[in-house]
Amino acid sequence: MDTNYKIEVKIDIKATNETQSNDIQGNSDSFSIIINNSDAESIDKIEKAALRLTFPAIRESVSKHLSDVSLQKANEKRQDLDFIQTNKNPYRVDGEIGRFYFYTHSIYDKSKKCKYNTAKDFFPSKKGNEYQTKSDTSTGHIFKINFIPFF
């Protein structure tokens, strides 16, 4: 039976005596930002602060999860005398949550020949969508046309 995954997000906005810092502070699975009272009472500014905070948290969580998946898949493929090594270059993703990186893994046999690499063998390389901008000269409207590559 396949394993299901639960994704949890908790946003807690509360008063604090800590000094304002517009920098995002992160440790383990928690990220925070301190904003001033004026920003906390502004719809636009509190939205921007919340979004600024959530995207790094999402990227960090997804990155950690995909690194764990990579190691799990490598362990499933590993045979008795094989060894697993974390790949030197992280896997780069430019996705909906922004750019993030995660670690992939390779399996080597005793002669140090690579038998399996999650960066190529499990996580397929995908080409991004290409966009072209067109404008309607009669109205001045600009349209974004999505060209999806066919393979």
MODELLER restraints for C-alpha pairs under 7 A, 6 or more apart:
rsr = mdl.restraints
at = mdl.atoms
rsr.add(forms.Gaussian(group=physical.xy_distance, feature=features.Distance(at['CA:20:A'], at['CA:34:A']), mean=4.85, stdev=0.5))
rsr.add(forms.Gaussian(group=physical.xy_distance, feature=features.Distance(at['CA:20:A'], at['CA:35:A']), mean=5.41, stdev=0.5))
rsr.add(forms.Gaussian(group=physical.xy_distance, feature=features.Distance(at['CA:20:A'], at['CA:36:A']), mean=6.08, stdev=0.5))
rsr.add(forms.Gaussian(group=physical.xy_distance, feature=features.Distance(at['CA:21:A'], at['CA:33:A']), mean=6.51, stdev=0.5))
rsr.add(forms.Gaussian(group=physical.xy_distance, feature=features.Distance(at['CA:21:A'], at['CA:34:A']), mean=5.19, stdev=0.5))
rsr.add(forms.Gaussian(group=physical.xy_distance, feature=features.Distance(at['CA:21:A'], at['CA:35:A']), mean=6.56, stdev=0.5))
rsr.add(forms.Gaussian(group=physical.xy_distance, feature=features.Distance(at['CA:22:A'], at['CA:33:A']), mean=6.31, stdev=0.5))
rsr.add(forms.Gaussian(group=physical.xy_distance, feature=features.Distance(at['CA:22:A'], at['CA:34:A']), mean=6.42, stdev=0.5))
rsr.add(forms.Gaussian(group=physical.xy_distance, feature=features.Distance(at['CA:22:A'], at['CA:35:A']), mean=6.58, stdev=0.5))
rsr.add(forms.Gaussian(group=physical.xy_distance, feature=features.Distance(at['CA:23:A'], at['CA:33:A']), mean=6.32, stdev=0.5))
rsr.add(forms.Gaussian(group=physical.xy_distance, feature=features.Distance(at['CA:24:A'], at['CA:31:A']), mean=6.69, stdev=0.5))
rsr.add(forms.Gaussian(group=physical.xy_distance, feature=features.Distance(at['CA:24:A'], at['CA:32:A']), mean=5.76, stdev=0.5))
rsr.add(forms.Gaussian(group=physical.xy_distance, feature=features.Distance(at['CA:24:A'], at['CA:33:A']), mean=5.01, stdev=0.5))
rsr.add(forms.Gaussian(group=physical.xy_distance, feature=features.Distance(at['CA:24:A'], at['CA:53:A']), mean=6.59, stdev=0.5))
rsr.add(forms.Gaussian(group=physical.xy_distance, feature=features.Distance(at['CA:25:A'], at['CA:31:A']), mean=5.54, stdev=0.5))
rsr.add(forms.Gaussian(group=physical.xy_distance, feature=features.Distance(at['CA:25:A'], at['CA:32:A']), mean=5.22, stdev=0.5))
rsr.add(forms.Gaussian(group=physical.xy_distance, feature=features.Distance(at['CA:25:A'], at['CA:33:A']), mean=6.20, stdev=0.5))
rsr.add(forms.Gaussian(group=physical.xy_distance, feature=features.Distance(at['CA:26:A'], at['CA:32:A']), mean=6.46, stdev=0.5))
rsr.add(forms.Gaussian(group=physical.xy_distance, feature=features.Distance(at['CA:31:A'], at['CA:53:A']), mean=6.82, stdev=0.5))
rsr.add(forms.Gaussian(group=physical.xy_distance, feature=features.Distance(at['CA:31:A'], at['CA:57:A']), mean=6.31, stdev=0.5))
rsr.add(forms.Gaussian(group=physical.xy_distance, feature=features.Distance(at['CA:32:A'], at['CA:53:A']), mean=6.71, stdev=0.5))
rsr.add(forms.Gaussian(group=physical.xy_distance, feature=features.Distance(at['CA:33:A'], at['CA:53:A']), mean=6.92, stdev=0.5))
rsr.add(forms.Gaussian(group=physical.xy_distance, feature=features.Distance(at['CA:39:A'], at['CA:45:A']), mean=5.27, stdev=0.5))
rsr.add(forms.Gaussian(group=physical.xy_distance, feature=features.Distance(at['CA:39:A'], at['CA:46:A']), mean=5.99, stdev=0.5))
rsr.add(forms.Gaussian(group=physical.xy_distance, feature=features.Distance(at['CA:40:A'], at['CA:46:A']), mean=5.33, stdev=0.5))
rsr.add(forms.Gaussian(group=physical.xy_distance, feature=features.Distance(at['CA:55:A'], at['CA:97:A']), mean=6.23, stdev=0.5))
rsr.add(forms.Gaussian(group=physical.xy_distance, feature=features.Distance(at['CA:59:A'], at['CA:97:A']), mean=6.47, stdev=0.5))
rsr.add(forms.Gaussian(group=physical.xy_distance, feature=features.Distance(at['CA:59:A'], at['CA:100:A']), mean=6.08, stdev=0.5))
rsr.add(forms.Gaussian(group=physical.xy_distance, feature=features.Distance(at['CA:63:A'], at['CA:100:A']), mean=6.81, stdev=0.5))
rsr.add(forms.Gaussian(group=physical.xy_distance, feature=features.Distance(at['CA:63:A'], at['CA:101:A']), mean=6.18, stdev=0.5))
rsr.add(forms.Gaussian(group=physical.xy_distance, feature=features.Distance(at['CA:63:A'], at['CA:102:A']), mean=4.92, stdev=0.5))
rsr.add(forms.Gaussian(group=physical.xy_distance, feature=features.Distance(at['CA:64:A'], at['CA:102:A']), mean=6.80, stdev=0.5))
rsr.add(forms.Gaussian(group=physical.xy_distance, feature=features.Distance(at['CA:66:A'], at['CA:102:A']), mean=6.46, stdev=0.5))
rsr.add(forms.Gaussian(group=physical.xy_distance, feature=features.Distance(at['CA:67:A'], at['CA:102:A']), mean=5.40, stdev=0.5))
rsr.add(forms.Gaussian(group=physical.xy_distance, feature=features.Distance(at['CA:67:A'], at['CA:103:A']), mean=4.90, stdev=0.5))
rsr.add(forms.Gaussian(group=physical.xy_distance, feature=features.Distance(at['CA:67:A'], at['CA:104:A']), mean=6.07, stdev=0.5))
rsr.add(forms.Gaussian(group=physical.xy_distance, feature=features.Distance(at['CA:70:A'], at['CA:104:A']), mean=5.39, stdev=0.5))
rsr.add(forms.Gaussian(group=physical.xy_distance, feature=features.Distance(at['CA:70:A'], at['CA:105:A']), mean=6.16, stdev=0.5))
rsr.add(forms.Gaussian(group=physical.xy_distance, feature=features.Distance(at['CA:70:A'], at['CA:118:A']), mean=6.00, stdev=0.5))
rsr.add(forms.Gaussian(group=physical.xy_distance, feature=features.Distance(at['CA:71:A'], at['CA:105:A']), mean=6.10, stdev=0.5))
rsr.add(forms.Gaussian(group=physical.xy_distance, feature=features.Distance(at['CA:74:A'], at['CA:105:A']), mean=6.45, stdev=0.5))
rsr.add(forms.Gaussian(group=physical.xy_distance, feature=features.Distance(at['CA:74:A'], at['CA:106:A']), mean=6.76, stdev=0.5))
rsr.add(forms.Gaussian(group=physical.xy_distance, feature=features.Distance(at['CA:74:A'], at['CA:107:A']), mean=6.57, stdev=0.5))
rsr.add(forms.Gaussian(group=physical.xy_distance, feature=features.Distance(at['CA:74:A'], at['CA:118:A']), mean=6.84, stdev=0.5))
rsr.add(forms.Gaussian(group=physical.xy_distance, feature=features.Distance(at['CA:78:A'], at['CA:107:A']), mean=6.46, stdev=0.5))
rsr.add(forms.Gaussian(group=physical.xy_distance, feature=features.Distance(at['CA:81:A'], at['CA:109:A']), mean=6.50, stdev=0.5))
rsr.add(forms.Gaussian(group=physical.xy_distance, feature=features.Distance(at['CA:81:A'], at['CA:110:A']), mean=6.28, stdev=0.5))
rsr.add(forms.Gaussian(group=physical.xy_distance, feature=features.Distance(at['CA:82:A'], at['CA:107:A']), mean=6.41, stdev=0.5))
rsr.add(forms.Gaussian(group=physical.xy_distance, feature=features.Distance(at['CA:82:A'], at['CA:108:A']), mean=5.49, stdev=0.5))
rsr.add(forms.Gaussian(group=physical.xy_distance, feature=features.Distance(at['CA:82:A'], at['CA:109:A']), mean=4.46, stdev=0.5))
rsr.add(forms.Gaussian(group=physical.xy_distance, feature=features.Distance(at['CA:82:A'], at['CA:110:A']), mean=6.09, stdev=0.5))
rsr.add(forms.Gaussian(group=physical.xy_distance, feature=features.Distance(at['CA:83:A'], at['CA:107:A']), mean=5.66, stdev=0.5))
rsr.add(forms.Gaussian(group=physical.xy_distance, feature=features.Distance(at['CA:83:A'], at['CA:108:A']), mean=5.41, stdev=0.5))
rsr.add(forms.Gaussian(group=physical.xy_distance, feature=features.Distance(at['CA:83:A'], at['CA:109:A']), mean=6.52, stdev=0.5))
rsr.add(forms.Gaussian(group=physical.xy_distance, feature=features.Distance(at['CA:84:A'], at['CA:105:A']), mean=6.59, stdev=0.5))
rsr.add(forms.Gaussian(group=physical.xy_distance, feature=features.Distance(at['CA:84:A'], at['CA:106:A']), mean=5.63, stdev=0.5))
rsr.add(forms.Gaussian(group=physical.xy_distance, feature=features.Distance(at['CA:84:A'], at['CA:107:A']), mean=4.58, stdev=0.5))
rsr.add(forms.Gaussian(group=physical.xy_distance, feature=features.Distance(at['CA:84:A'], at['CA:108:A']), mean=6.36, stdev=0.5))
rsr.add(forms.Gaussian(group=physical.xy_distance, feature=features.Distance(at['CA:85:A'], at['CA:105:A']), mean=5.63, stdev=0.5))
rsr.add(forms.Gaussian(group=physical.xy_distance, feature=features.Distance(at['CA:85:A'], at['CA:106:A']), mean=5.42, stdev=0.5))
rsr.add(forms.Gaussian(group=physical.xy_distance, feature=features.Distance(at['CA:85:A'], at['CA:107:A']), mean=6.49, stdev=0.5))
rsr.add(forms.Gaussian(group=physical.xy_distance, feature=features.Distance(at['CA:86:A'], at['CA:103:A']), mean=6.73, stdev=0.5))
rsr.add(forms.Gaussian(group=physical.xy_distance, feature=features.Distance(at['CA:86:A'], at['CA:104:A']), mean=5.99, stdev=0.5))
rsr.add(forms.Gaussian(group=physical.xy_distance, feature=features.Distance(at['CA:86:A'], at['CA:105:A']), mean=4.43, stdev=0.5))
rsr.add(forms.Gaussian(group=physical.xy_distance, feature=features.Distance(at['CA:86:A'], at['CA:106:A']), mean=6.42, stdev=0.5))
rsr.add(forms.Gaussian(group=physical.xy_distance, feature=features.Distance(at['CA:87:A'], at['CA:103:A']), mean=6.77, stdev=0.5))
rsr.add(forms.Gaussian(group=physical.xy_distance, feature=features.Distance(at['CA:87:A'], at['CA:104:A']), mean=5.61, stdev=0.5))
rsr.add(forms.Gaussian(group=physical.xy_distance, feature=features.Distance(at['CA:87:A'], at['CA:105:A']), mean=5.17, stdev=0.5))
rsr.add(forms.Gaussian(group=physical.xy_distance, feature=features.Distance(at['CA:87:A'], at['CA:106:A']), mean=6.36, stdev=0.5))
rsr.add(forms.Gaussian(group=physical.xy_distance, feature=features.Distance(at['CA:90:A'], at['CA:101:A']), mean=5.80, stdev=0.5))
rsr.add(forms.Gaussian(group=physical.xy_distance, feature=features.Distance(at['CA:90:A'], at['CA:102:A']), mean=5.38, stdev=0.5))
rsr.add(forms.Gaussian(group=physical.xy_distance, feature=features.Distance(at['CA:90:A'], at['CA:103:A']), mean=4.83, stdev=0.5))
rsr.add(forms.Gaussian(group=physical.xy_distance, feature=features.Distance(at['CA:90:A'], at['CA:104:A']), mean=6.52, stdev=0.5))
rsr.add(forms.Gaussian(group=physical.xy_distance, feature=features.Distance(at['CA:91:A'], at['CA:101:A']), mean=5.37, stdev=0.5))
rsr.add(forms.Gaussian(group=physical.xy_distance, feature=features.Distance(at['CA:91:A'], at['CA:102:A']), mean=5.33, stdev=0.5))
rsr.add(forms.Gaussian(group=physical.xy_distance, feature=features.Distance(at['CA:91:A'], at['CA:103:A']), mean=6.12, stdev=0.5))
rsr.add(forms.Gaussian(group=physical.xy_distance, feature=features.Distance(at['CA:91:A'], at['CA:104:A']), mean=6.61, stdev=0.5))
rsr.add(forms.Gaussian(group=physical.xy_distance, feature=features.Distance(at['CA:91:A'], at['CA:119:A']), mean=6.73, stdev=0.5))
rsr.add(forms.Gaussian(group=physical.xy_distance, feature=features.Distance(at['CA:92:A'], at['CA:100:A']), mean=6.01, stdev=0.5))
rsr.add(forms.Gaussian(group=physical.xy_distance, feature=features.Distance(at['CA:92:A'], at['CA:101:A']), mean=4.57, stdev=0.5))
rsr.add(forms.Gaussian(group=physical.xy_distance, feature=features.Distance(at['CA:92:A'], at['CA:102:A']), mean=6.87, stdev=0.5))
rsr.add(forms.Gaussian(group=physical.xy_distance, feature=features.Distance(at['CA:93:A'], at['CA:99:A']), mean=5.57, stdev=0.5))
rsr.add(forms.Gaussian(group=physical.xy_distance, feature=features.Distance(at['CA:93:A'], at['CA:100:A']), mean=5.42, stdev=0.5))
rsr.add(forms.Gaussian(group=physical.xy_distance, feature=features.Distance(at['CA:93:A'], at['CA:101:A']), mean=6.06, stdev=0.5))
rsr.add(forms.Gaussian(group=physical.xy_distance, feature=features.Distance(at['CA:94:A'], at['CA:100:A']), mean=6.65, stdev=0.5))
rsr.add(forms.Gaussian(group=physical.xy_distance, feature=features.Distance(at['CA:104:A'], at['CA:118:A']), mean=5.75, stdev=0.5))
rsr.add(forms.Gaussian(group=physical.xy_distance, feature=features.Distance(at['CA:104:A'], at['CA:119:A']), mean=5.64, stdev=0.5))
rsr.add(forms.Gaussian(group=physical.xy_distance, feature=features.Distance(at['CA:105:A'], at['CA:117:A']), mean=5.91, stdev=0.5))
rsr.add(forms.Gaussian(group=physical.xy_distance, feature=features.Distance(at['CA:105:A'], at['CA:118:A']), mean=5.61, stdev=0.5))
rsr.add(forms.Gaussian(group=physical.xy_distance, feature=features.Distance(at['CA:106:A'], at['CA:114:A']), mean=6.65, stdev=0.5))
rsr.add(forms.Gaussian(group=physical.xy_distance, feature=features.Distance(at['CA:106:A'], at['CA:116:A']), mean=5.49, stdev=0.5))
rsr.add(forms.Gaussian(group=physical.xy_distance, feature=features.Distance(at['CA:106:A'], at['CA:117:A']), mean=4.21, stdev=0.5))
rsr.add(forms.Gaussian(group=physical.xy_distance, feature=features.Distance(at['CA:106:A'], at['CA:118:A']), mean=6.30, stdev=0.5))
rsr.add(forms.Gaussian(group=physical.xy_distance, feature=features.Distance(at['CA:107:A'], at['CA:114:A']), mean=5.77, stdev=0.5))
rsr.add(forms.Gaussian(group=physical.xy_distance, feature=features.Distance(at['CA:107:A'], at['CA:115:A']), mean=5.57, stdev=0.5))
rsr.add(forms.Gaussian(group=physical.xy_distance, feature=features.Distance(at['CA:107:A'], at['CA:116:A']), mean=5.14, stdev=0.5))
rsr.add(forms.Gaussian(group=physical.xy_distance, feature=features.Distance(at['CA:107:A'], at['CA:117:A']), mean=6.45, stdev=0.5))
rsr.add(forms.Gaussian(group=physical.xy_distance, feature=features.Distance(at['CA:108:A'], at['CA:114:A']), mean=4.42, stdev=0.5))
rsr.add(forms.Gaussian(group=physical.xy_distance, feature=features.Distance(at['CA:108:A'], at['CA:115:A']), mean=5.60, stdev=0.5))
rsr.add(forms.Gaussian(group=physical.xy_distance, feature=features.Distance(at['CA:109:A'], at['CA:115:A']), mean=6.84, stdev=0.5))
rsr.add(forms.Gaussian(group=physical.xy_distance, feature=features.Distance(at['CA:129:A'], at['CA:146:A']), mean=6.86, stdev=0.5))
rsr.add(forms.Gaussian(group=physical.xy_distance, feature=features.Distance(at['CA:129:A'], at['CA:147:A']), mean=6.19, stdev=0.5))
rsr.add(forms.Gaussian(group=physical.xy_distance, feature=features.Distance(at['CA:129:A'], at['CA:148:A']), mean=5.25, stdev=0.5))
rsr.add(forms.Gaussian(group=physical.xy_distance, feature=features.Distance(at['CA:129:A'], at['CA:149:A']), mean=6.80, stdev=0.5))
rsr.add(forms.Gaussian(group=physical.xy_distance, feature=features.Distance(at['CA:130:A'], at['CA:146:A']), mean=6.17, stdev=0.5))
rsr.add(forms.Gaussian(group=physical.xy_distance, feature=features.Distance(at['CA:130:A'], at['CA:147:A']), mean=5.19, stdev=0.5))
rsr.add(forms.Gaussian(group=physical.xy_distance, feature=features.Distance(at['CA:130:A'], at['CA:148:A']), mean=6.49, stdev=0.5))
rsr.add(forms.Gaussian(group=physical.xy_distance, feature=features.Distance(at['CA:131:A'], at['CA:144:A']), mean=6.49, stdev=0.5))
rsr.add(forms.Gaussian(group=physical.xy_distance, feature=features.Distance(at['CA:131:A'], at['CA:145:A']), mean=5.64, stdev=0.5))
rsr.add(forms.Gaussian(group=physical.xy_distance, feature=features.Distance(at['CA:131:A'], at['CA:146:A']), mean=4.87, stdev=0.5))
rsr.add(forms.Gaussian(group=physical.xy_distance, feature=features.Distance(at['CA:131:A'], at['CA:147:A']), mean=5.89, stdev=0.5))
rsr.add(forms.Gaussian(group=physical.xy_distance, feature=features.Distance(at['CA:132:A'], at['CA:144:A']), mean=5.93, stdev=0.5))
rsr.add(forms.Gaussian(group=physical.xy_distance, feature=features.Distance(at['CA:132:A'], at['CA:145:A']), mean=5.31, stdev=0.5))
rsr.add(forms.Gaussian(group=physical.xy_distance, feature=features.Distance(at['CA:132:A'], at['CA:146:A']), mean=6.77, stdev=0.5))
rsr.add(forms.Gaussian(group=physical.xy_distance, feature=features.Distance(at['CA:133:A'], at['CA:142:A']), mean=6.81, stdev=0.5))
rsr.add(forms.Gaussian(group=physical.xy_distance, feature=features.Distance(at['CA:133:A'], at['CA:143:A']), mean=5.72, stdev=0.5))
rsr.add(forms.Gaussian(group=physical.xy_distance, feature=features.Distance(at['CA:133:A'], at['CA:144:A']), mean=4.71, stdev=0.5))
rsr.add(forms.Gaussian(group=physical.xy_distance, feature=features.Distance(at['CA:133:A'], at['CA:145:A']), mean=6.16, stdev=0.5))
rsr.add(forms.Gaussian(group=physical.xy_distance, feature=features.Distance(at['CA:134:A'], at['CA:142:A']), mean=5.78, stdev=0.5))
rsr.add(forms.Gaussian(group=physical.xy_distance, feature=features.Distance(at['CA:134:A'], at['CA:143:A']), mean=5.22, stdev=0.5))
rsr.add(forms.Gaussian(group=physical.xy_distance, feature=features.Distance(at['CA:134:A'], at['CA:144:A']), mean=6.48, stdev=0.5))
rsr.add(forms.Gaussian(group=physical.xy_distance, feature=features.Distance(at['CA:135:A'], at['CA:141:A']), mean=5.62, stdev=0.5))
rsr.add(forms.Gaussian(group=physical.xy_distance, feature=features.Distance(at['CA:135:A'], at['CA:142:A']), mean=4.23, stdev=0.5))
rsr.add(forms.Gaussian(group=physical.xy_distance, feature=features.Distance(at['CA:135:A'], at['CA:143:A']), mean=5.90, stdev=0.5))
rsr.add(forms.Gaussian(group=physical.xy_distance, feature=features.Distance(at['CA:136:A'], at['CA:142:A']), mean=6.39, stdev=0.5))
